[in-house]
Amino acid sequence: MERLKITSSLSCAHRCLKKERCRSFNFKLLSKSQGVCELSSKAAGYFDDSLSEEAGWLYGQIARIEERFLSESDVAGMY
């Protein structure tokens, strides 16, 4: 989906959250102040054979809760 240079895994996760189609991200720190962030429209399943491990990479998955499924008390508790 998208690959960019960014400073932290938290910034990478935030970028993913801001994109509606983003479901997961990979992040690898390259130096003290810069890393690479890969955003993906796909999320891994529990038994996904296509996944591979590589030292230094962090994988994150986004769980989205749609507002239409929240009750008024759930929404009130968020603020």
Secondary structure, DSSP 8 states (H G I E B T S, - for coil): -EEEEES-HHHHHHHHHHSTT--EEEEEE-SSS-EEEEEES----TT-TT----TTEEEEE-----GGGS-HHHHHHT-
